């Protein structure tokens, strides 16, 4: 499946549609997670990794026009990781029509 970036407006709409999931627990692959936040981050993988590292440190800047939406999730031990909203929706069977 070829993923395409979202515009900032599309990403903001998606984040708003999913914002009720914040503080929701879910299980994936037998591991329990808590959704901590919904993030609009760069689409480019290397830029995204750098941005997410900055998010973890509380320092982010966005220069990219092409963005994606990710979830910040914590496992039962409190470790934060990040998951694409598209992957989350597919894994959980959420029939969301992404732009």
Secondary structure, 3 states (H helix, E strand, C coil): CCCCCECHHHHHHHHHHHHHHCCCEEEECCEEEEEEEEEEEECCHHHHHHHHHHHHHCCCCCCCCCEEEEEEEEECCCCEEEEEHHHHHHHCCCCCCCC
